[in-house]
Each structure stands twice: as C-alpha cells, then as structure tokens.
Amino acid sequence: MLVNASDMLKNAEAGHYALGAFNTNNLEWTLAILQAAEEAKSPLIMQCTGGAAKWMGSYKVCADMVKACVEALDITVPVALHLDHGSYEDCFKAMDAGFTSIMYDGSHEADFQTNLDRTKELVDLAHSRGLSIEAEVGGIGGTEDGVTSSGELADPEQCKQIADLGVDFLACGIGNIHGLYPKDWKGLSFERLGEIKALTGNLPLVLHGGTGIPEDQIKKAISLGVSKINVNTDLQVVYAKAIREYVEAGKDQQGKGFDPRKLLKPGRDNIVARTKELMEEFGSVNKA
C-alpha cells in the first residue's frame, strides 16, 4: 500500500535526517529502488517525471506498476509515489492515475502570482484527496525533462508566501542544479537556506539536483532543514556504467549473455547498492 509523503518528511525534519526521493524510469528501476529501501529499512519516496511517465506509457502505467511491485515484493517500509517537476496539467493526470503525492513546479510560470494561485488551488485539491504536495520557488539550474534553468537563489519572502498556502514540503533554489555539476560550481548557498528556513519554520525543505553534491554539503544542508533530496542522474550514471562494462567485456556475446535479464542485471544491482549508500549518507537507514 502506498502512502503520501507528509508524515515521513515531518519525521525526517524533526529527526534531522533526509529521505532520498529516487526517480524511477522503468520496471527494473522500480524493483531495484524498492529492494534497496526494504533492505535499508528506510522510508521511500519513489518519484516519476512527466517524461519518464511518457516513456513508460502513462502515469497510470507507472502507478499500477509501482503498486504491483510493492505488493509482489511484500514491501513493509512506507512508500510514497510522487510526481516530480509536474506542470499544472500533469498534476491532475498524476492524481487521477493514483499517485499519492505531487509536485507542482510553478517556478517556470510567467510570473510569481501564477505560481501562487495555482499552488493554492492544487494544495486544496491534493489535501481533499489525502495526497501530499510539493511546490517550488526559484528555478533549479540545469535541465530537467527539457526545461532548462540557470539556477536561482529563491526569494525567502516568496518561499514564505508559498509555505503559508499549506504545502507539505518546499523546493527552493539555493545554487543547486540538475544533472552533473560543472567543475566551476560555486556550491550551495547555506546563507540563503538559513534565511528560507527562518521564515518557513518546521516545513520540510527539498534539495533538487542531489547528484554530485559533496557529502559535507549534503550533511550541512540536512542540518539546516533539508528533509528530501532528489536523486536521478546519480542512479542513471551507475546503471549505465555497469551495462557498459558488461558489453565491453563481451559478456553479451557469451552464451545467452544477450538475454535482457542478464544484460540489465548489473545495472539493476548497481542501483540497489548506490541507493543504499545514499540512504546511509542521508541518515534514513532504519527509520522505517
């Protein structure tokens, strides 16, 4: 059974640890991430972007798959299925498909008032359905599902306005970017994070673009109120690395090494291992 992400993130904020929010892209990823969470005894936020849902067929295909995998694997840790970087329209599709949590990313709207108005509407609707909702202030750098942003430092006053609408957790730009970080990246702005936390109280904050941020910065961000850390690129990299090594070693040409169950297994195993490493780093192991 899936749950919303509200209680698990409240517990993380109060306990000064963070939950990884791991993106799924297909069946193998779903099974691997669930296996890691169960073995680590960590609460789990499984998330999916609009692009990944399209790749899988639809939001409903994704939701039905995750629910079936949770049941088939007899998963005992709490699992939330979350829409990642949803447009206004995608939020309705995900809710109707059976997602238990949504993110409305209004940071790309034409103006802040549109973000504010639509967030308010979606907060009321999500809560009426028993779902949790994340909002965003300040574009996160890099490219996510074809939407590119140079990265911003979120306005603390705007963060407070969004927080006051009753969102369950809030993503705010603090110098973080999606994808791999360039060598000249300046790092996270802990000063801005502190200013935002001072105005939003015990609201769990979200760090997007978790791949490649040094561990000391991750831990400091958690100590300052970050309770959800998004991870996608990191798992893509270790997945691709394992499959590339398998093919370059010629294993796909040995016997039935071309069987997708053999070809994809190293990548799946890498996802399990890396997900557990990150859960340890974020402090969520044995918190289920």
C-alpha positions in Angstrom: 0.0 0.0 0.0 1.3 3.4 -0.9 1.1 6.4 1.4 1.5 10.1 1.0 4.9 11.7 1.9 3.7 14.1 4.5 4.3 12.1 7.7 7.6 10.6 6.7 9.0 14.0 5.8 7.7 15.6 9.0 9.6 12.8 10.9 12.7 13.4 8.9 12.6 17.2 9.6 12.1 16.6 13.3 14.8 13.9 13.3 17.4 15.9 11.4 17.8 13.4 8.6 16.7 13.4 5.0 14.8 11.0 2.7 16.1 10.3 -0.8 13.5 10.7 -3.5 14.6 8.4 -6.2 13.3 8.6 -9.7 12.1 5.5 -11.5 12.3 5.1 -15.2 11.1 1.5 -15.8 10.3 -1.8 -14.1 14.0 -2.6 -13.3 14.5 0.7 -11.6 11.3 0.3 -9.6 12.2 -3.1 -8.3 15.8 -2.1 -7.5 14.8 1.0 -5.6 12.2 -0.9 -3.6 14.7 -3.6 -2.8 17.2 -1.1 -1.5 14.6 0.6 0.7 13.4 -2.7 2.2 16.9 -3.9 2.9 17.9 -0.5 4.4 14.6 -0.2 6.4 14.2 3.3 5.1 11.0 5.1 4.2 10.9 5.7 0.5 9.8 8.4 -1.9 9.6 6.9 -5.4 9.2 9.6 -8.0 8.5 10.0 -11.7 8.7 12.9 -14.1 6.3 13.6 -16.9 9.0 12.4 -19.4 9.5 9.2 -17.6 5.8 8.6 -17.4 5.5 9.1 -21.2 8.4 6.6 -21.7 6.6 4.0 -19.6 3.3 4.6 -21.4 1.4 6.9 -19.0 1.1 8.0 -15.4 -1.3 5.1 -14.8 1.1 2.5 -16.1 3.7 3.9 -13.7 1.3 4.0 -10.7 0.0 0.5 -11.4 3.5 -0.9 -11.8 4.8 0.6 -8.5 1.7 -0.6 -6.6 2.1 -4.1 -8.1 5.8 -4.2 -7.2 5.2 -3.1 -3.7 2.7 -5.9 -3.3 4.8 -8.6 -5.1 7.9 -7.8 -3.1 6.0 -7.7 0.2 7.5 -4.3 0.9 7.0 -3.3 4.6 8.5 0.2 4.6 6.3 3.2 3.8 6.4 4.1 0.1 5.1 7.3 -1.4 4.7 7.7 -5.2 5.5 11.3 -6.1 5.2 13.3 -9.2 8.5 15.1 -9.9 8.5 18.5 -11.5 4.9 18.4 -12.6 3.3 21.0 -14.8 -0.1 22.3 -13.7 -1.7 19.9 -16.2 0.4 16.9 -15.2 -0.6 17.3 -11.6 -4.2 16.4 -12.4 -3.1 13.5 -14.6 -0.9 12.1 -11.8 -3.6 12.4 -9.1 -6.1 10.7 -11.3 -3.6 7.9 -12.1 -3.1 7.0 -8.4 0.0 8.9 -7.4 -0.1 9.6 -3.6 2.0 12.8 -3.8 2.5 15.6 -6.4 4.9 18.4 -7.1 3.7 21.4 -8.9 6.7 23.3 -10.3 5.4 26.8 -10.8 8.9 28.3 -10.9 8.7 28.4 -14.7 5.4 30.2 -14.8 5.3 33.7 -16.4 5.1 35.4 -13.0 5.1 34.5 -9.3 1.4 35.3 -8.9 0.5 32.5 -11.3 2.7 30.1 -9.2 1.0 31.3 -6.0 -2.6 31.0 -7.4 -2.1 27.6 -9.0 -0.2 26.2 -5.9 -3.2 27.3 -3.7 -5.6 25.5 -6.0 -3.6 22.3 -6.1 -2.9 22.3 -2.3 -6.7 22.4 -1.7 -7.3 19.6 -4.2 -4.5 17.4 -3.2 -5.4 17.6 0.5 -9.0 16.9 -0.2 -7.8 13.6 -1.8 -5.4 12.8 1.1 -2.3 13.5 -1.0 0.8 15.5 -0.2 2.1 18.3 -2.3 5.4 19.9 -3.0 5.9 23.4 -4.6 8.9 25.2 -5.9 10.3 28.7 -5.6 13.3 29.7 -7.7 14.3 27.7 -10.7 16.7 24.8 -10.1 19.7 25.0 -12.5 20.4 22.5 -15.3 17.9 20.7 -17.5 15.0 18.6 -16.2 12.7 17.0 -18.8 13.7 19.5 -21.4 13.2 22.6 -19.2 16.5 24.4 -18.7 17.2 26.9 -15.9 20.4 28.7 -15.0 19.7 28.2 -11.3 18.5 30.9 -8.9 18.6 31.7 -5.2 15.0 31.6 -4.1 13.4 34.7 -2.6 12.8 33.9 1.1 9.7 36.1 1.2 8.3 34.2 -1.8 9.1 30.9 0.0 7.1 32.1 3.0 4.1 33.0 0.8 4.1 29.6 -0.8 4.7 27.9 2.6 1.7 29.7 4.1 -0.6 28.1 1.5 -0.2 24.8 3.3 2.2 22.9 1.1 3.7 19.8 2.7 7.2 20.4 1.5 9.0 23.1 -0.5 11.8 23.1 -3.1 13.8 26.2 -3.1 16.8 27.2 -5.3 20.0 27.6 -3.2 22.5 27.2 -6.0 21.7 23.6 -6.8 21.4 22.3 -10.4 20.0 19.2 -12.1 22.4 16.8 -13.8 26.2 16.6 -13.3 27.8 19.6 -11.6 30.4 21.6 -13.6 33.9 22.0 -12.1 33.4 25.7 -11.5 30.1 25.2 -9.5 30.1 27.6 -6.6 28.4 25.3 -4.1 25.2 25.6 -2.1 24.2 28.9 -0.5 23.8 28.0 3.1 23.2 31.6 3.9 20.1 31.6 1.7 19.0 28.2 3.0 19.1 29.6 6.6 17.1 32.7 5.6 14.4 30.5 4.0 14.3 28.1 7.0 13.9 31.1 9.4 10.7 32.1 7.6 9.2 28.7 6.9 9.6 27.1 10.3 9.4 23.4 10.5 8.3 22.9 6.9 10.4 20.2 5.3 12.6 21.7 2.5 13.7 19.9 -0.6 17.1 19.8 -2.3 16.8 19.1 -6.1 19.8 18.0 -8.1 21.3 15.8 -5.4 23.8 14.1 -7.7 27.4 15.1 -7.2 27.0 17.5 -4.2 29.9 16.8 -1.8 28.8 14.8 1.3 29.8 17.5 3.7 27.5 20.0 1.9 24.7 17.4 1.9 25.0 16.9 5.7 25.2 20.6 6.3 22.0 21.2 4.2 20.2 18.5 6.2 21.3 20.1 9.5 19.7 23.4 8.2 16.4 21.8 7.4 16.6 19.9 4.1 14.5 16.8 4.5 14.1 15.5 0.9 16.9 15.0 -1.5 16.1 14.2 -5.1 18.3 11.7 -6.9 18.1 10.7 -10.6 21.3 11.3 -12.5 23.4 9.5 -9.9 21.5 6.3 -10.5 21.5 6.7 -14.3 25.3 7.0 -14.2 25.9 3.9 -12.2 23.3 2.0 -14.2 24.9 2.9 -17.5 28.4 2.2 -16.2 27.5 -1.4 -15.2 25.9 -2.2 -18.5 28.7 -0.6 -20.5 31.3 -2.7 -18.6 29.2 -5.8 -19.3 29.1 -5.2 -23.0 32.7 -4.0 -23.3 33.8 -7.3 -21.6 31.9 -9.1 -24.4 29.6 -10.9 -21.9 26.6 -10.2 -24.1 28.2 -12.4 -26.8 28.9 -15.3 -24.4 26.2 -18.0 -24.4 22.9 -16.3 -23.7 24.5 -13.1 -22.4 22.3 -11.1 -24.6 19.2 -12.1 -22.5 18.0 -8.8 -21.0 17.7 -10.5 -17.6 21.5 -11.0 -17.8 22.3 -7.8 -19.7 20.4 -5.5 -17.4 21.2 -7.2 -14.1 24.5 -5.5 -13.4 22.8 -2.1 -13.8 19.9 -3.1 -11.5 22.4 -4.4 -8.9 24.3 -1.1 -9.1 21.1 0.9 -8.5 20.4 -1.2 -5.3 23.9 -0.7 -4.0 24.1 3.0 -4.8 20.6 3.7 -3.4 21.5 2.1 -0.1 24.7 4.1 0.1 22.8 7.3 -0.4 20.2 6.3 2.3 23.1 5.8 4.7 24.5 9.2 3.7 21.1 10.9 4.2 20.6 9.2 7.5 17.3 7.4 6.7 18.5 3.8 7.3 16.4 2.0 10.0 14.0 5.0 10.1 11.0 3.0 8.7 
